[in-house]
Amino acid sequence: MTLSFTIHATAGNARTGILATQHGDIRTPAFMPVGTAATVKAMHPEAVAATGADILLGNTYHLMLRPTAERVARLGGLHQFMNWQKPILTDSGGFQVMSLAGLRKITEQAVTFQSHIDGSTHVLSPERSMEIQHLLGSTITMVLDECTPFPATEDVARASMEMSMRWAARSKDAFVKRPGYGLFGIVQGSVYEPLRLRSAQALSEIGFDGYAIGGLAVGEGQAEMFRVLDFTVPATPAEKPRYLMGVGKPADILGAVERGVDMFDCVIPTRSGRNARAYTSMGEINLRNARHADDPRPLDAATNSPINRYSRAYLHHLFKADEMLGPMLLTQHNLHYYQELMAGIRAAIANGTFAAHADSLRNGWKQGDFAPL
Amino acid sequence: MTLSFTIHATAGNARTGILATQHGDIRTPAFMPVGTAATVKAMHPEAVAATGADILLGNTYHLMLRPTAERVARLGGLHQFMNWQKPILTDSGGFQVMSLAGLRKITEQAVTFQSHIDGSTHVLSPERSMEIQHLLGSTITMVLDECTPFPATEDVARASMEMSMRWAARSKDAFVKRPGYGLFGIVQGSVYEPLRLRSAQALSEIGFDGYAIGGLAVGEGQAEMFRVLDFTVPATPAEKPRYLMGVGKPADILGAVERGVDMFDCVIPTRSGRNARAYTSMGEINLRNARHADDPRPLDAATNSPINRYSRAYLHHLFKADEMLGPMLLTQHNLHYYQELMAGIRAAIANGTFAAHADSLRNGWKQGDFAPL
């Protein structure tokens, strides 16, 4: 094992600590902005760092198709290619193969699929996924798993999970260990407790630098997701970082931290930002709403948002006029809000005020936006 | 007169100096990035300032329709609205009324037109244009003129120019003088020397803080534009700043500076940047070209481009993947290149090396891009 994880404080099941890597420390609980195609959409990389992000996520599926892993490797690896020197986690490509690619065929050996860009045929096996992520130079590599459809019967979920566990072992065998670089396993098993426990056990026996929980945030709803976390998280090794993939909204993240999760990624802050939706201490706010047209107030004065020098009226105008600066500013705001959320959570866990802090966050979101002028 | 213009050095007809305003000094020759709808497309305002721009241009036509001048005024004026504290020049709205608006009717009194956004009817007179630009808080206001079509017969051009001169007098009467704010007249007359001379004379008699040259860069070609400048520029008062509207490419700007022009605006660096076209010391470069796909070199190492830490391969990838960061970075580069061009021109005029510097610039553009690897 080649990553070092230190837990500095706990509050119930919640923990705060540091995951040390070749490319720097990741303060946990951590939120990873998504940089699908070697760019966090609408953001300069230095602006991503300025929001407080310690790590970002790249998508193996997109990068293997364009510009290709081999090209990125020739150009010095993903860090150099995109000018991001902090840690990068890459997913395995499995999720996007299922959600984006054309005709797919899955066998025990590998998944064969057609590119959504040009229809060309590609093969992704655990071994090839490890090779791609190595070519990219990922700080944290994810095992290739099959993303179990939702809903799935227990029999379907079991067969899928069991193949993913065999793929996890093959991924481990193929992964090239390097100091400061790590490999995470992914717990599957849909919503079924016995399957999740068996998956967590199987992964623990193989041994990974961290344990991701996959197959959630796929339509099951927050209550069901929390129910699954309640039995899944304790089944993973407590001394290793836990990563809930593809989650989520601020309330999802807070609830998962309370259940012992350390790492998150999600397109919500970036995608919503491009669509005029802001996440704030007062909940979600849609800047396209006409109520903002004459409002001179900043978006969220309770936070240190880097766009608080702009009025809501200006942000509203930018979206009405389809100006790129609207998505640019609101993406920046949302990523900053998410990082401020994580920083507040980490501080509260560290100083023993996490329960009160969580109440305060939820009260703010529930209270909603202030009244129009 | 309420703006102070000081010429520090000359080289032939070229001059360098300072136009002092309420919002700060403008170093001339100056290039003004275009911020049509209260934003320079794809740029944070602080990034625009970081390119070296002393002033930007806002479009009265767009702003009067959305968000409206009255709303901008309620929100503290255009500077505060868009977070740009340096000088702003606004055009009069006349040019866009002719190029963008729907059904138009021009009378001696005013132009009536339909919004290209929602078809609503609006009236723009010299007095209303002054009022709108006052509401916006423009540092430099432009008189309302009629943009003479090109080509135009001498009779058509004369009638149009003469109405524009009457509108210039009405604009001057309606303009509210304030220290550090100014009003520029606009010379018209198409390609006809007698008309241009008469127009310049008429404006001089009215008296303005600066003299713009309108009705060029409308399809007449660079040689014809230079021919018109050769007799038009000397007809304007030498002690006032001269502004060539809507120009242009780097070679157009250089040739116009040699003919005594002090100020420029153009959408080329921003629009081209969004379309993968870069302006460099080696001429124009299209980043969509496949020759860049594997090229690890920076775009233009001979300049201090803020995007030189990215490879051409990365820029190519961003445009192929339709990522917003491509337009963001290339707009930033182009605006920086234009400002570096202007800074070099100013320095060369000041230290007596302008002719050699102009040769050097033209040789670089003519030589073109370096060979593929």
Boltz contact constraints between the chains, C-beta under 6 A:
constraints:
  - contact:
      token1: [A, 37]
      token2: [B, 321]
      max_distance: 6.0
  - contact:
      token1: [A, 37]
      token2: [B, 323]
      max_distance: 6.0
  - contact:
      token1: [A, 39]
      token2: [B, 323]
      max_distance: 6.0
  - contact:
      token1: [A, 39]
      token2: [B, 325]
      max_distance: 6.0
  - contact:
      token1: [A, 41]
      token2: [B, 324]
      max_distance: 6.0
  - contact:
      token1: [A, 42]
      token2: [B, 324]
      max_distance: 6.0
  - contact:
      token1: [A, 67]
      token2: [B, 317]
      max_distance: 6.0
  - contact:
      token1: [A, 75]
      token2: [B, 296]
      max_distance: 6.0
  - contact:
      token1: [A, 75]
      token2: [B, 313]
      max_distance: 6.0
  - contact:
      token1: [A, 81]
      token2: [B, 314]
      max_distance: 6.0
  - contact:
      token1: [A, 83]
      token2: [B, 309]
      max_distance: 6.0
  - contact:
      token1: [A, 296]
      token2: [B, 75]
      max_distance: 6.0
  - contact:
      token1: [A, 309]
      token2: [B, 83]
      max_distance: 6.0
  - contact:
      token1: [A, 313]
      token2: [B, 75]
      max_distance: 6.0
  - contact:
      token1: [A, 314]
      token2: [B, 81]
      max_distance: 6.0
  - contact:
      token1: [A, 317]
      token2: [B, 67]
      max_distance: 6.0
  - contact:
      token1: [A, 321]
      token2: [B, 37]
      max_distance: 6.0
  - contact:
      token1: [A, 323]
      token2: [B, 37]
      max_distance: 6.0
  - contact:
      token1: [A, 323]
      token2: [B, 39]
      max_distance: 6.0
  - contact:
      token1: [A, 324]
      token2: [B, 41]
      max_distance: 6.0
  - contact:
      token1: [A, 324]
      token2: [B, 42]
      max_distance: 6.0
  - contact:
      token1: [A, 325]
      token2: [B, 39]
      max_distance: 6.0
